[in-house]
Amino acid sequence: MTSLLTGVPTLDDLDASGKRVFVRADLNVPLRDGAVTDDLRVQSSVPTLRHLLDQDARVIVASHLGRPKGAPDPAYSMAPVGVRLQQLLGTDVVVADDVVGDDARAKADALQPGQVLLLENLRFEPGETANDDAFADALSALAEVYVDDAFGAAHRAHASISGIPARIPGYAGLLLARELEVLGGLLEDPAHPYVAVLGGAKVSDKLTVLDNLLQRVDAIAVGGAMAFTFLVADGHEVGASRVEADQVDTVRDLVAAARARGVGVLLPHDVVVAPDFDEHAPATTVHVDDMPGDQMGLDIGPATAHAYADAISTAGSVFWNGPMGVFEWEAFAAGTRTVAQAIATAKGSTVVGGGDSAAAIRQFGLDDQVDHVSTGGGASLELLEGKDLPGVAALRRT
């Protein structure tokens, strides 16, 4: 195991038999008409819950869902998630009407070995995001031990993430341990050539991870809207494309430093443009030196996508975070699809960061062909920035 897990107890260290175990899961899933529309995160929580149930633990599961403003909101109730969790576990899941109120306490007290209780949305309580001591005390009082399996929230110093393991013994769940092992491998001992593929909307969101990755990678391929800030820094005119003007000098310095170290910085040489940010806008492929002044880039072009695919095909390690274009719209999905297919067929170790990259690889039906799809977008980026995540630090005992 990598050094990220040093001092972090795992389920191998826990005898959960008969104990009340508080499991912080990441069940923050999309809902429509009272039903879960993408259950990846629910599925990802099942192995840890199954492991504990097989030990006859009394399992109390908690998660946030959406962004309620510190008060109950029926639109963000955990009840639909409980239905899906029950289906996946194949055992009854009791859902509490509150988080630490009378109903939650009574149902936690009544739990028998091998039973599951799902608390109501943690963010119905303002004490969750405030990491309030009294709220953390109330959560901790429900159980004897704590298991954190919510990698997607591990970068948040919230009561259910860092408050509980300060009060009762804490352990990393199977999902959290796996994320630390895989992403830690990209920091500590990646196979070379190591290629990072970064896309998405804003370069400012990824400057720190870029800086850290450029100390480790052999090449970086840039796509998405953030590529246009790179292109401007490289001396190109990009028409009406989105550019973070205040980041151009920073990007120019970053690229110069990378190239001075021998890191390949791959930028688009053709792009798909349209006159409007619209799903049905007419799409045209142009060379980056021929971008119309009144059009915006919404995807990397086919020649660029194939160049990136070639780099991926010879890599020993690949990390991908951020789409190459507006992949949700078919006219601007080809670049992201080509990159996803290249990652799926690459011979090296392949890791897809969470968020939009995970959504894209699933949309193209390729998620089972990569080595690891992270469940945490922001958490995986912060980890690769070199930060010590609050959720991991809270578990560490040495």
Contacts in CASP RR format, 6 or more apart in sequence:
PFRMAT RR
TARGET T0000
AUTHOR 0000-0000-0000
METHOD contacts of the structure
MODEL  1
MTSLLTGVPTLDDLDASGKRVFVRADLNVPLRDGAVTDDLRVQSSVPTLR
HLLDQDARVIVASHLGRPKGAPDPAYSMAPVGVRLQQLLGTDVVVADDVV
GDDARAKADALQPGQVLLLENLRFEPGETANDDAFADALSALAEVYVDDA
FGAAHRAHASISGIPARIPGYAGLLLARELEVLGGLLEDPAHPYVAVLGG
AKVSDKLTVLDNLLQRVDAIAVGGAMAFTFLVADGHEVGASRVEADQVDT
VRDLVAAARARGVGVLLPHDVVVAPDFDEHAPATTVHVDDMPGDQMGLDI
GPATAHAYADAISTAGSVFWNGPMGVFEWEAFAAGTRTVAQAIATAKGST
VVGGGDSAAAIRQFGLDDQVDHVSTGGGASLELLEGKDLPGVAALRRT
1 177 0 8 1.000
1 181 0 8 1.000
2 180 0 8 1.000
2 181 0 8 1.000
2 184 0 8 1.000
2 185 0 8 1.000
2 187 0 8 1.000
2 188 0 8 1.000
2 189 0 8 1.000
3 184 0 8 1.000
3 188 0 8 1.000
4 180 0 8 1.000
4 181 0 8 1.000
4 183 0 8 1.000
4 184 0 8 1.000
4 187 0 8 1.000
4 188 0 8 1.000
4 383 0 8 1.000
4 392 0 8 1.000
5 172 0 8 1.000
5 177 0 8 1.000
5 180 0 8 1.000
5 181 0 8 1.000
6 396 0 8 1.000
6 398 0 8 1.000
7 396 0 8 1.000
7 397 0 8 1.000
7 398 0 8 1.000
8 172 0 8 1.000
8 177 0 8 1.000
8 180 0 8 1.000
8 392 0 8 1.000
8 395 0 8 1.000
8 396 0 8 1.000
8 397 0 8 1.000
9 169 0 8 1.000
9 170 0 8 1.000
9 171 0 8 1.000
9 172 0 8 1.000
9 395 0 8 1.000
9 397 0 8 1.000
10 171 0 8 1.000
10 172 0 8 1.000
10 173 0 8 1.000
10 177 0 8 1.000
11 48 0 8 1.000
11 51 0 8 1.000
11 52 0 8 1.000
11 147 0 8 1.000
11 171 0 8 1.000
11 172 0 8 1.000
11 173 0 8 1.000
11 174 0 8 1.000
11 177 0 8 1.000
13 171 0 8 1.000
14 145 0 8 1.000
14 147 0 8 1.000
14 171 0 8 1.000
15 55 0 8 1.000
16 52 0 8 1.000
16 55 0 8 1.000
16 56 0 8 1.000
16 57 0 8 1.000
16 145 0 8 1.000
17 55 0 8 1.000
17 56 0 8 1.000
17 57 0 8 1.000
17 113 0 8 1.000
18 55 0 8 1.000
18 56 0 8 1.000
18 57 0 8 1.000
18 58 0 8 1.000
18 113 0 8 1.000
19 57 0 8 1.000
19 58 0 8 1.000
19 143 0 8 1.000
19 144 0 8 1.000
19 145 0 8 1.000
20 57 0 8 1.000
20 58 0 8 1.000
20 60 0 8 1.000
20 108 0 8 1.000
20 111 0 8 1.000
20 142 0 8 1.000
20 143 0 8 1.000
20 144 0 8 1.000
20 145 0 8 1.000
21 52 0 8 1.000
21 57 0 8 1.000
21 58 0 8 1.000
21 59 0 8 1.000
21 60 0 8 1.000
21 143 0 8 1.000
21 144 0 8 1.000
21 145 0 8 1.000
21 146 0 8 1.000
21 147 0 8 1.000
22 60 0 8 1.000
22 62 0 8 1.000
22 139 0 8 1.000
22 140 0 8 1.000
22 142 0 8 1.000
22 143 0 8 1.000
22 145 0 8 1.000
22 146 0 8 1.000
22 147 0 8 1.000
22 164 0 8 1.000
22 168 0 8 1.000
23 45 0 8 1.000
23 48 0 8 1.000
23 49 0 8 1.000
23 52 0 8 1.000
23 59 0 8 1.000
23 60 0 8 1.000
23 61 0 8 1.000
23 62 0 8 1.000
23 146 0 8 1.000
23 147 0 8 1.000
23 149 0 8 1.000
23 173 0 8 1.000
24 62 0 8 1.000
24 63 0 8 1.000
24 146 0 8 1.000
24 147 0 8 1.000
24 148 0 8 1.000
24 149 0 8 1.000
24 150 0 8 1.000
24 153 0 8 1.000
24 160 0 8 1.000
24 161 0 8 1.000
24 164 0 8 1.000
25 41 0 8 1.000
25 45 0 8 1.000
25 48 0 8 1.000
25 49 0 8 1.000
25 61 0 8 1.000
25 62 0 8 1.000
25 63 0 8 1.000
25 149 0 8 1.000
25 150 0 8 1.000
26 41 0 8 1.000
26 44 0 8 1.000
26 45 0 8 1.000
26 63 0 8 1.000
26 149 0 8 1.000
26 150 0 8 1.000
26 151 0 8 1.000
26 152 0 8 1.000
26 153 0 8 1.000
26 375 0 8 1.000
26 376 0 8 1.000
27 41 0 8 1.000
27 42 0 8 1.000
27 45 0 8 1.000
27 61 0 8 1.000
27 63 0 8 1.000
27 65 0 8 1.000
27 78 0 8 1.000
27 81 0 8 1.000
27 85 0 8 1.000
28 41 0 8 1.000
28 63 0 8 1.000
28 64 0 8 1.000
28 65 0 8 1.000
28 66 0 8 1.000
28 152 0 8 1.000
28 153 0 8 1.000
29 36 0 8 1.000
29 37 0 8 1.000
29 38 0 8 1.000
29 39 0 8 1.000
29 40 0 8 1.000
29 41 0 8 1.000
29 42 0 8 1.000
29 65 0 8 1.000
29 81 0 8 1.000
29 84 0 8 1.000
30 36 0 8 1.000
30 37 0 8 1.000
30 38 0 8 1.000
31 37 0 8 1.000
31 65 0 8 1.000
31 75 0 8 1.000
31 80 0 8 1.000
34 80 0 8 1.000
35 80 0 8 1.000
35 83 0 8 1.000
35 84 0 8 1.000
36 42 0 8 1.000
36 80 0 8 1.000
36 81 0 8 1.000
36 83 0 8 1.000
36 84 0 8 1.000
38 359 0 8 1.000
38 362 0 8 1.000
39 84 0 8 1.000
39 88 0 8 1.000
40 358 0 8 1.000
40 362 0 8 1.000
40 375 0 8 1.000
41 375 0 8 1.000
42 81 0 8 1.000
42 84 0 8 1.000
42 85 0 8 1.000
42 88 0 8 1.000
43 88 0 8 1.000
44 175 0 8 1.000
44 375 0 8 1.000
45 61 0 8 1.000
45 85 0 8 1.000
45 149 0 8 1.000
45 175 0 8 1.000
46 85 0 8 1.000
46 88 0 8 1.000
46 89 0 8 1.000
47 174 0 8 1.000
47 175 0 8 1.000
48 147 0 8 1.000
48 149 0 8 1.000
48 173 0 8 1.000
48 174 0 8 1.000
48 175 0 8 1.000
49 59 0 8 1.000
49 61 0 8 1.000
49 85 0 8 1.000
49 89 0 8 1.000
49 116 0 8 1.000
50 89 0 8 1.000
51 174 0 8 1.000
52 59 0 8 1.000
52 147 0 8 1.000
53 59 0 8 1.000
53 89 0 8 1.000
53 91 0 8 1.000
53 114 0 8 1.000
53 116 0 8 1.000
56 113 0 8 1.000
56 114 0 8 1.000
57 113 0 8 1.000
57 114 0 8 1.000
58 111 0 8 1.000
58 112 0 8 1.000
58 113 0 8 1.000
58 114 0 8 1.000
58 115 0 8 1.000
59 111 0 8 1.000
59 114 0 8 1.000
59 115 0 8 1.000
59 116 0 8 1.000
59 117 0 8 1.000
60 108 0 8 1.000
60 111 0 8 1.000
60 116 0 8 1.000
60 117 0 8 1.000
60 119 0 8 1.000
60 142 0 8 1.000
60 143 0 8 1.000
61 85 0 8 1.000
61 93 0 8 1.000
61 116 0 8 1.000
61 117 0 8 1.000
61 118 0 8 1.000
61 119 0 8 1.000
62 99 0 8 1.000
62 118 0 8 1.000
62 119 0 8 1.000
62 122 0 8 1.000
62 139 0 8 1.000
62 160 0 8 1.000
63 78 0 8 1.000
63 81 0 8 1.000
63 121 0 8 1.000
63 122 0 8 1.000
63 150 0 8 1.000
64 121 0 8 1.000
64 122 0 8 1.000
64 123 0 8 1.000
64 128 0 8 1.000
64 153 0 8 1.000
64 160 0 8 1.000
65 76 0 8 1.000
65 77 0 8 1.000
65 78 0 8 1.000
65 81 0 8 1.000
65 121 0 8 1.000
65 123 0 8 1.000
66 76 0 8 1.000
66 121 0 8 1.000
66 123 0 8 1.000
67 76 0 8 1.000
67 123 0 8 1.000
68 75 0 8 1.000
68 76 0 8 1.000
68 121 0 8 1.000
68 123 0 8 1.000
68 124 0 8 1.000
70 123 0 8 1.000
70 124 0 8 1.000
70 125 0 8 1.000
70 126 0 8 1.000
70 127 0 8 1.000
70 128 0 8 1.000
70 129 0 8 1.000
71 124 0 8 1.000
71 126 0 8 1.000
72 98 0 8 1.000
72 120 0 8 1.000
72 121 0 8 1.000
72 124 0 8 1.000
73 121 0 8 1.000
73 124 0 8 1.000
76 121 0 8 1.000
76 123 0 8 1.000
76 124 0 8 1.000
77 120 0 8 1.000
77 121 0 8 1.000
78 95 0 8 1.000
78 118 0 8 1.000
78 119 0 8 1.000
78 120 0 8 1.000
78 121 0 8 1.000
79 95 0 8 1.000
81 118 0 8 1.000
82 93 0 8 1.000
82 95 0 8 1.000
82 118 0 8 1.000
83 93 0 8 1.000
85 93 0 8 1.000
85 116 0 8 1.000
85 118 0 8 1.000
86 92 0 8 1.000
86 93 0 8 1.000
89 116 0 8 1.000
91 114 0 8 1.000
91 115 0 8 1.000
91 116 0 8 1.000
92 115 0 8 1.000
92 116 0 8 1.000
93 116 0 8 1.000
93 117 0 8 1.000
93 118 0 8 1.000
94 107 0 8 1.000
94 111 0 8 1.000
94 115 0 8 1.000
94 116 0 8 1.000
94 117 0 8 1.000
94 118 0 8 1.000
95 117 0 8 1.000
95 118 0 8 1.000
95 120 0 8 1.000
96 103 0 8 1.000
96 104 0 8 1.000
96 107 0 8 1.000
96 108 0 8 1.000
96 117 0 8 1.000
96 118 0 8 1.000
96 119 0 8 1.000
96 120 0 8 1.000
97 103 0 8 1.000
97 104 0 8 1.000
97 120 0 8 1.000
98 104 0 8 1.000
98 119 0 8 1.000
98 120 0 8 1.000
98 124 0 8 1.000
99 119 0 8 1.000
99 120 0 8 1.000
99 121 0 8 1.000
99 122 0 8 1.000
99 124 0 8 1.000
99 125 0 8 1.000
99 128 0 8 1.000
99 139 0 8 1.000
100 119 0 8 1.000
100 125 0 8 1.000
100 135 0 8 1.000
100 138 0 8 1.000
100 139 0 8 1.000
100 141 0 8 1.000
100 142 0 8 1.000
101 138 0 8 1.000
104 117 0 8 1.000
104 119 0 8 1.000
104 120 0 8 1.000
104 142 0 8 1.000
105 141 0 8 1.000
105 142 0 8 1.000
107 117 0 8 1.000
108 117 0 8 1.000
108 142 0 8 1.000
108 143 0 8 1.000
111 117 0 8 1.000
122 128 0 8 1.000
122 158 0 8 1.000
122 159 0 8 1.000
122 160 0 8 1.000
123 129 0 8 1.000
125 135 0 8 1.000
126 132 0 8 1.000
127 134 0 8 1.000
127 135 0 8 1.000
127 159 0 8 1.000
128 135 0 8 1.000
128 158 0 8 1.000
128 159 0 8 1.000
128 160 0 8 1.000
129 156 0 8 1.000
129 158 0 8 1.000
129 159 0 8 1.000
130 159 0 8 1.000
131 157 0 8 1.000
131 158 0 8 1.000
131 159 0 8 1.000
131 162 0 8 1.000
131 163 0 8 1.000
132 159 0 8 1.000
135 159 0 8 1.000
136 159 0 8 1.000
136 160 0 8 1.000
136 163 0 8 1.000
136 164 0 8 1.000
136 166 0 8 1.000
136 167 0 8 1.000
137 167 0 8 1.000
139 159 0 8 1.000
139 160 0 8 1.000
139 163 0 8 1.000
139 164 0 8 1.000
140 146 0 8 1.000
140 163 0 8 1.000
140 164 0 8 1.000
140 167 0 8 1.000
140 168 0 8 1.000
143 168 0 8 1.000
144 168 0 8 1.000
145 168 0 8 1.000
145 169 0 8 1.000
145 170 0 8 1.000
145 171 0 8 1.000
146 164 0 8 1.000
146 165 0 8 1.000
146 168 0 8 1.000
146 169 0 8 1.000
146 170 0 8 1.000
146 171 0 8 1.000
147 170 0 8 1.000
147 171 0 8 1.000
147 172 0 8 1.000
147 173 0 8 1.000
148 154 0 8 1.000
148 161 0 8 1.000
148 165 0 8 1.000
148 170 0 8 1.000
148 171 0 8 1.000
148 172 0 8 1.000
148 173 0 8 1.000
148 176 0 8 1.000
148 391 0 8 1.000
148 394 0 8 1.000
148 395 0 8 1.000
149 172 0 8 1.000
149 173 0 8 1.000
149 174 0 8 1.000
149 175 0 8 1.000
149 176 0 8 1.000
150 161 0 8 1.000
150 176 0 8 1.000
151 175 0 8 1.000
151 176 0 8 1.000
151 179 0 8 1.000
151 180 0 8 1.000
151 374 0 8 1.000
151 375 0 8 1.000
151 376 0 8 1.000
151 379 0 8 1.000
151 380 0 8 1.000
152 375 0 8 1.000
152 376 0 8 1.000
152 377 0 8 1.000
152 378 0 8 1.000
152 379 0 8 1.000
153 161 0 8 1.000
153 379 0 8 1.000
154 161 0 8 1.000
154 176 0 8 1.000
154 379 0 8 1.000
154 389 0 8 1.000
154 390 0 8 1.000
154 391 0 8 1.000
154 392 0 8 1.000
155 378 0 8 1.000
155 379 0 8 1.000
155 382 0 8 1.000
155 383 0 8 1.000
155 387 0 8 1.000
155 389 0 8 1.000
155 390 0 8 1.000
155 391 0 8 1.000
156 390 0 8 1.000
156 391 0 8 1.000
157 390 0 8 1.000
157 391 0 8 1.000
161 390 0 8 1.000
161 391 0 8 1.000
161 394 0 8 1.000
162 390 0 8 1.000
162 391 0 8 1.000
162 393 0 8 1.000
162 394 0 8 1.000
163 394 0 8 1.000
164 170 0 8 1.000
165 391 0 8 1.000
165 394 0 8 1.000
165 395 0 8 1.000
166 394 0 8 1.000
170 394 0 8 1.000
170 395 0 8 1.000
171 395 0 8 1.000
172 180 0 8 1.000
172 392 0 8 1.000
172 395 0 8 1.000
175 375 0 8 1.000
176 392 0 8 1.000
178 372 0 8 1.000
179 374 0 8 1.000
179 375 0 8 1.000
179 376 0 8 1.000
179 379 0 8 1.000
179 380 0 8 1.000
179 383 0 8 1.000
180 383 0 8 1.000
180 392 0 8 1.000
182 351 0 8 1.000
182 371 0 8 1.000
182 372 0 8 1.000
182 374 0 8 1.000
183 351 0 8 1.000
183 374 0 8 1.000
183 380 0 8 1.000
183 383 0 8 1.000
183 384 0 8 1.000
184 383 0 8 1.000
186 194 0 8 1.000
186 216 0 8 1.000
186 317 0 8 1.000
186 319 0 8 1.000
186 351 0 8 1.000
186 384 0 8 1.000
187 216 0 8 1.000
187 383 0 8 1.000
187 384 0 8 1.000
187 386 0 8 1.000
190 216 0 8 1.000
190 316 0 8 1.000
190 317 0 8 1.000
190 349 0 8 1.000
191 316 0 8 1.000
191 317 0 8 1.000
191 348 0 8 1.000
191 349 0 8 1.000
192 218 0 8 1.000
192 316 0 8 1.000
192 317 0 8 1.000
193 218 0 8 1.000
193 219 0 8 1.000
193 314 0 8 1.000
193 315 0 8 1.000
193 316 0 8 1.000
193 317 0 8 1.000
194 216 0 8 1.000
194 217 0 8 1.000
194 218 0 8 1.000
194 219 0 8 1.000
194 315 0 8 1.000
194 316 0 8 1.000
194 317 0 8 1.000
194 318 0 8 1.000
194 319 0 8 1.000
195 217 0 8 1.000
195 218 0 8 1.000
195 219 0 8 1.000
195 220 0 8 1.000
195 221 0 8 1.000
195 311 0 8 1.000
195 312 0 8 1.000
195 315 0 8 1.000
195 316 0 8 1.000
195 317 0 8 1.000
195 318 0 8 1.000
195 319 0 8 1.000
196 213 0 8 1.000
196 217 0 8 1.000
196 219 0 8 1.000
196 220 0 8 1.000
196 221 0 8 1.000
196 318 0 8 1.000
196 319 0 8 1.000
196 320 0 8 1.000
196 321 0 8 1.000
197 220 0 8 1.000
197 221 0 8 1.000
197 223 0 8 1.000
197 308 0 8 1.000
197 312 0 8 1.000
197 318 0 8 1.000
197 319 0 8 1.000
197 320 0 8 1.000
197 321 0 8 1.000
197 322 0 8 1.000
197 339 0 8 1.000
197 343 0 8 1.000
198 206 0 8 1.000
198 209 0 8 1.000
198 210 0 8 1.000
198 213 0 8 1.000
198 220 0 8 1.000
198 221 0 8 1.000
198 222 0 8 1.000
198 223 0 8 1.000
198 226 0 8 1.000
198 320 0 8 1.000
198 321 0 8 1.000
198 322 0 8 1.000
199 206 0 8 1.000
199 222 0 8 1.000
199 223 0 8 1.000
199 224 0 8 1.000
199 225 0 8 1.000
199 226 0 8 1.000
199 227 0 8 1.000
199 321 0 8 1.000
199 322 0 8 1.000
199 323 0 8 1.000
199 324 0 8 1.000
199 325 0 8 1.000
200 223 0 8 1.000
200 224 0 8 1.000
200 225 0 8 1.000
200 226 0 8 1.000
200 322 0 8 1.000
200 323 0 8 1.000
200 325 0 8 1.000
200 356 0 8 1.000
201 224 0 8 1.000
201 225 0 8 1.000
201 226 0 8 1.000
201 242 0 8 1.000
202 225 0 8 1.000
202 226 0 8 1.000
202 244 0 8 1.000
203 210 0 8 1.000
203 226 0 8 1.000
203 229 0 8 1.000
203 230 0 8 1.000
203 244 0 8 1.000
203 247 0 8 1.000
203 251 0 8 1.000
204 244 0 8 1.000
204 246 0 8 1.000
204 247 0 8 1.000
205 381 0 8 1.000
206 226 0 8 1.000
206 321 0 8 1.000
206 381 0 8 1.000
207 247 0 8 1.000
207 250 0 8 1.000
207 254 0 8 1.000
208 385 0 8 1.000
209 321 0 8 1.000
209 381 0 8 1.000
209 382 0 8 1.000
209 384 0 8 1.000
209 385 0 8 1.000
210 220 0 8 1.000
210 254 0 8 1.000
211 254 0 8 1.000
212 384 0 8 1.000
212 385 0 8 1.000
212 386 0 8 1.000
213 220 0 8 1.000
213 319 0 8 1.000
213 384 0 8 1.000
214 220 0 8 1.000
214 254 0 8 1.000
214 257 0 8 1.000
214 258 0 8 1.000
214 261 0 8 1.000
214 263 0 8 1.000
217 263 0 8 1.000
218 263 0 8 1.000
218 264 0 8 1.000
219 263 0 8 1.000
219 264 0 8 1.000
219 265 0 8 1.000
219 266 0 8 1.000
219 311 0 8 1.000
219 315 0 8 1.000
220 258 0 8 1.000
220 263 0 8 1.000
220 264 0 8 1.000
220 265 0 8 1.000
220 266 0 8 1.000
221 266 0 8 1.000
221 308 0 8 1.000
221 311 0 8 1.000
221 312 0 8 1.000
221 339 0 8 1.000
222 230 0 8 1.000
222 265 0 8 1.000
222 266 0 8 1.000
222 267 0 8 1.000
222 268 0 8 1.000
223 268 0 8 1.000
223 300 0 8 1.000
223 322 0 8 1.000
223 324 0 8 1.000
223 325 0 8 1.000
224 299 0 8 1.000
224 300 0 8 1.000
224 322 0 8 1.000
224 323 0 8 1.000
224 324 0 8 1.000
224 325 0 8 1.000
225 241 0 8 1.000
225 242 0 8 1.000
225 297 0 8 1.000
225 325 0 8 1.000
226 244 0 8 1.000
227 267 0 8 1.000
227 268 0 8 1.000
227 271 0 8 1.000
227 300 0 8 1.000
228 238 0 8 1.000
228 241 0 8 1.000
228 242 0 8 1.000
228 243 0 8 1.000
228 297 0 8 1.000
229 243 0 8 1.000
229 244 0 8 1.000
229 247 0 8 1.000
229 248 0 8 1.000
229 251 0 8 1.000
230 251 0 8 1.000
230 255 0 8 1.000
230 265 0 8 1.000
230 267 0 8 1.000
231 238 0 8 1.000
231 267 0 8 1.000
231 268 0 8 1.000
231 288 0 8 1.000
232 238 0 8 1.000
232 243 0 8 1.000
232 245 0 8 1.000
232 248 0 8 1.000
233 248 0 8 1.000
233 249 0 8 1.000
233 251 0 8 1.000
233 252 0 8 1.000
233 255 0 8 1.000
234 252 0 8 1.000
234 255 0 8 1.000
234 267 0 8 1.000
236 288 0 8 1.000
236 289 0 8 1.000
236 291 0 8 1.000
237 291 0 8 1.000
237 293 0 8 1.000
238 288 0 8 1.000
238 291 0 8 1.000
238 297 0 8 1.000
239 291 0 8 1.000
239 292 0 8 1.000
239 293 0 8 1.000
239 294 0 8 1.000
239 295 0 8 1.000
239 296 0 8 1.000
240 293 0 8 1.000
240 294 0 8 1.000
240 295 0 8 1.000
240 296 0 8 1.000
241 271 0 8 1.000
241 273 0 8 1.000
241 291 0 8 1.000
241 296 0 8 1.000
241 297 0 8 1.000
242 296 0 8 1.000
255 265 0 8 1.000
258 264 0 8 1.000
258 265 0 8 1.000
259 265 0 8 1.000
266 307 0 8 1.000
266 308 0 8 1.000
266 311 0 8 1.000
267 288 0 8 1.000
268 288 0 8 1.000
268 300 0 8 1.000
268 301 0 8 1.000
268 304 0 8 1.000
269 287 0 8 1.000
269 288 0 8 1.000
269 303 0 8 1.000
269 304 0 8 1.000
269 307 0 8 1.000
270 285 0 8 1.000
270 286 0 8 1.000
270 287 0 8 1.000
270 288 0 8 1.000
270 300 0 8 1.000
270 301 0 8 1.000
270 302 0 8 1.000
270 303 0 8 1.000
270 304 0 8 1.000
271 285 0 8 1.000
271 286 0 8 1.000
271 288 0 8 1.000
271 291 0 8 1.000
271 297 0 8 1.000
271 299 0 8 1.000
271 300 0 8 1.000
271 301 0 8 1.000
271 304 0 8 1.000
272 283 0 8 1.000
272 284 0 8 1.000
272 285 0 8 1.000
272 297 0 8 1.000
272 298 0 8 1.000
272 299 0 8 1.000
272 300 0 8 1.000
272 301 0 8 1.000
272 331 0 8 1.000
272 332 0 8 1.000
272 334 0 8 1.000
272 335 0 8 1.000
273 283 0 8 1.000
273 284 0 8 1.000
273 285 0 8 1.000
273 286 0 8 1.000
273 291 0 8 1.000
273 292 0 8 1.000
273 295 0 8 1.000
273 296 0 8 1.000
273 297 0 8 1.000
273 298 0 8 1.000
274 281 0 8 1.000
274 282 0 8 1.000
274 283 0 8 1.000
274 284 0 8 1.000
274 295 0 8 1.000
274 296 0 8 1.000
274 297 0 8 1.000
274 298 0 8 1.000
274 331 0 8 1.000
274 332 0 8 1.000
275 281 0 8 1.000
275 282 0 8 1.000
275 294 0 8 1.000
275 295 0 8 1.000
275 296 0 8 1.000
276 296 0 8 1.000
277 296 0 8 1.000
277 298 0 8 1.000
277 326 0 8 1.000
279 329 0 8 1.000
279 331 0 8 1.000
280 331 0 8 1.000
281 331 0 8 1.000
283 298 0 8 1.000
283 299 0 8 1.000
283 331 0 8 1.000
283 332 0 8 1.000
284 295 0 8 1.000
285 301 0 8 1.000
285 302 0 8 1.000
286 292 0 8 1.000
291 297 0 8 1.000
298 325 0 8 1.000
298 326 0 8 1.000
298 329 0 8 1.000
298 331 0 8 1.000
298 332 0 8 1.000
299 324 0 8 1.000
299 325 0 8 1.000
299 326 0 8 1.000
299 332 0 8 1.000
299 333 0 8 1.000
299 334 0 8 1.000
299 335 0 8 1.000
299 336 0 8 1.000
300 308 0 8 1.000
300 324 0 8 1.000
300 325 0 8 1.000
300 335 0 8 1.000
301 334 0 8 1.000
301 335 0 8 1.000
302 334 0 8 1.000
302 335 0 8 1.000
302 338 0 8 1.000
304 335 0 8 1.000
305 324 0 8 1.000
305 334 0 8 1.000
305 335 0 8 1.000
305 338 0 8 1.000
305 339 0 8 1.000
306 338 0 8 1.000
308 324 0 8 1.000
308 338 0 8 1.000
308 339 0 8 1.000
308 342 0 8 1.000
309 338 0 8 1.000
309 339 0 8 1.000
309 341 0 8 1.000
309 342 0 8 1.000
312 318 0 8 1.000
312 339 0 8 1.000
312 342 0 8 1.000
312 343 0 8 1.000
312 346 0 8 1.000
313 342 0 8 1.000
313 345 0 8 1.000
313 346 0 8 1.000
313 347 0 8 1.000
315 346 0 8 1.000
315 348 0 8 1.000
316 346 0 8 1.000
316 347 0 8 1.000
316 348 0 8 1.000
316 349 0 8 1.000
317 348 0 8 1.000
317 349 0 8 1.000
317 350 0 8 1.000
317 351 0 8 1.000
318 343 0 8 1.000
318 346 0 8 1.000
318 348 0 8 1.000
318 349 0 8 1.000
318 350 0 8 1.000
318 351 0 8 1.000
319 351 0 8 1.000
319 353 0 8 1.000
319 384 0 8 1.000
320 339 0 8 1.000
320 343 0 8 1.000
320 350 0 8 1.000
320 351 0 8 1.000
320 352 0 8 1.000
320 353 0 8 1.000
320 357 0 8 1.000
321 352 0 8 1.000
321 353 0 8 1.000
321 354 0 8 1.000
321 357 0 8 1.000
321 377 0 8 1.000
321 380 0 8 1.000
321 381 0 8 1.000
322 353 0 8 1.000
322 355 0 8 1.000
322 356 0 8 1.000
322 357 0 8 1.000
322 360 0 8 1.000
323 336 0 8 1.000
323 356 0 8 1.000
323 357 0 8 1.000
323 360 0 8 1.000
324 335 0 8 1.000
324 336 0 8 1.000
324 338 0 8 1.000
324 339 0 8 1.000
325 332 0 8 1.000
325 333 0 8 1.000
325 335 0 8 1.000
325 336 0 8 1.000
326 332 0 8 1.000
326 333 0 8 1.000
327 333 0 8 1.000
327 335 0 8 1.000
327 336 0 8 1.000
327 337 0 8 1.000
327 356 0 8 1.000
327 360 0 8 1.000
327 363 0 8 1.000
328 363 0 8 1.000
336 360 0 8 1.000
336 364 0 8 1.000
337 364 0 8 1.000
340 360 0 8 1.000
340 361 0 8 1.000
340 364 0 8 1.000
340 366 0 8 1.000
341 364 0 8 1.000
341 366 0 8 1.000
343 350 0 8 1.000
343 352 0 8 1.000
343 361 0 8 1.000
343 366 0 8 1.000
343 370 0 8 1.000
344 350 0 8 1.000
344 361 0 8 1.000
344 366 0 8 1.000
344 369 0 8 1.000
344 370 0 8 1.000
345 369 0 8 1.000
349 371 0 8 1.000
350 370 0 8 1.000
350 371 0 8 1.000
350 372 0 8 1.000
351 370 0 8 1.000
351 371 0 8 1.000
351 372 0 8 1.000
351 374 0 8 1.000
352 358 0 8 1.000
352 361 0 8 1.000
352 367 0 8 1.000
352 370 0 8 1.000
352 372 0 8 1.000
352 373 0 8 1.000
352 374 0 8 1.000
353 373 0 8 1.000
353 374 0 8 1.000
353 376 0 8 1.000
353 377 0 8 1.000
353 380 0 8 1.000
353 381 0 8 1.000
354 373 0 8 1.000
354 374 0 8 1.000
354 375 0 8 1.000
354 376 0 8 1.000
354 377 0 8 1.000
354 378 0 8 1.000
354 380 0 8 1.000
355 376 0 8 1.000
355 377 0 8 1.000
355 378 0 8 1.000
357 377 0 8 1.000
358 367 0 8 1.000
358 373 0 8 1.000
358 374 0 8 1.000
358 375 0 8 1.000
358 376 0 8 1.000
358 377 0 8 1.000
361 367 0 8 1.000
361 370 0 8 1.000
361 373 0 8 1.000
362 373 0 8 1.000
367 373 0 8 1.000
374 380 0 8 1.000
379 389 0 8 1.000
382 389 0 8 1.000
383 389 0 8 1.000
END
